[in-house]
Amino acid sequence: ESEWKIIYRTSNEQTVTGIMLDAISKLPDTHRPNKQLLMQWIVAQKIIEKNNILMNKEVTAIFDELNEEGISTYLMKGQGIAQLYQKPEHRICGDIDLYFKECDFEAAKNFFATKGCNIEDEPDASHAETHYKGIMIELHRRSATFFTKRLQKKYNKITTEDIIRHKETIKIDEKEITVLPPMTNALQLLSHM
């Protein structure tokens, strides 16, 4: 029982609570946590599912609004990566990260400003943050930031060329959402760590 409490606490710290419950459900009954902890875990997973439903609705709505304004964007990390999970609805969601080509970055900031959002630019100008409809949104002009100019320049070139060559989409709530192409996505995730 004490080990299961540690596992539960660690799964919360590592934000894999919903995914861990999926794994636990494959264990024989004799190896599962006690009923009280199991119920706590189930409630946590149900909250994660509810949050994902709300987040998916917001992602698709934001994409619709930006598209109506002629602003193209790419979903980074978060809900986009969640779609690669066996059960996307069990991945804990947080903010919405959007990547914009340089030509659309300022237009995106202006769009959110016209909606009454306060835009906070990061000191390195790589991205800006805002809250929209109660959700934290990060607007990125670079999908990753490196500490040397040489690496940053090379990465920016790879990203630009990759986006031109490949259009990658996923479905969220039956809507096509543009995401970073696989190579750029992998580089972004690895550099973000």
Secondary structure in CASP SS format (residue, H / E / C, confidence):
PFRMAT SS
TARGET T0000
AUTHOR 0000-0000-0000
METHOD secondary structure of the structure
MODEL  1
E C 1.00
S H 1.00
E H 1.00
W H 1.00
K H 1.00
I H 1.00
I H 1.00
Y H 1.00
R H 1.00
T H 1.00
S H 1.00
N H 1.00
E H 1.00
Q C 1.00
T C 1.00
V C 1.00
T H 1.00
G H 1.00
I H 1.00
M H 1.00
L H 1.00
D H 1.00
A H 1.00
I H 1.00
S C 1.00
K C 1.00
L C 1.00
P C 1.00
D H 1.00
T H 1.00
H H 1.00
R C 1.00
P C 1.00
N C 1.00
K H 1.00
Q H 1.00
L H 1.00
L H 1.00
M H 1.00
Q H 1.00
W H 1.00
I H 1.00
V H 1.00
A H 1.00
Q H 1.00
K H 1.00
I H 1.00
I H 1.00
E H 1.00
K H 1.00
N H 1.00
N H 1.00
I H 1.00
L H 1.00
M H 1.00
N H 1.00
K H 1.00
E H 1.00
V H 1.00
T H 1.00
A H 1.00
I H 1.00
F H 1.00
D H 1.00
E H 1.00
L H 1.00
N H 1.00
E H 1.00
E C 1.00
G C 1.00
I C 1.00
S C 1.00
T C 1.00
Y E 1.00
L E 1.00
M E 1.00
K C 1.00
G H 1.00
Q H 1.00
G H 1.00
I H 1.00
A H 1.00
Q C 1.00
L C 1.00
Y C 1.00
Q C 1.00
K C 1.00
P H 1.00
E H 1.00
H H 1.00
R C 1.00
I C 1.00
C C 1.00
G C 1.00
D C 1.00
I E 1.00
D E 1.00
L E 1.00
Y E 1.00
F C 1.00
K C 1.00
E H 1.00
C H 1.00
D H 1.00
F H 1.00
E H 1.00
A H 1.00
A H 1.00
K H 1.00
N H 1.00
F H 1.00
F H 1.00
A H 1.00
T H 1.00
K C 1.00
G C 1.00
C C 1.00
N C 1.00
I C 1.00
E E 1.00
D E 1.00
E C 1.00
P C 1.00
D C 1.00
A C 1.00
S C 1.00
H E 1.00
A E 1.00
E E 1.00
T E 1.00
H E 1.00
Y E 1.00
K C 1.00
G C 1.00
I E 1.00
M E 1.00
I E 1.00
E E 1.00
L E 1.00
H E 1.00
R C 1.00
R C 1.00
S C 1.00
A C 1.00
T C 1.00
F C 1.00
F C 1.00
T C 1.00
K H 1.00
R H 1.00
L H 1.00
Q H 1.00
K H 1.00
K H 1.00
Y H 1.00
N H 1.00
K H 1.00
I H 1.00
T H 1.00
T H 1.00
E H 1.00
D H 1.00
I H 1.00
I H 1.00
R H 1.00
H C 1.00
K C 1.00
E E 1.00
T E 1.00
I E 1.00
K E 1.00
I E 1.00
D C 1.00
E C 1.00
K E 1.00
E E 1.00
I E 1.00
T E 1.00
V E 1.00
L C 1.00
P C 1.00
P H 1.00
M H 1.00
T H 1.00
N H 1.00
A H 1.00
L H 1.00
Q H 1.00
L H 1.00
L H 1.00
S H 1.00
H H 1.00
M C 1.00
END
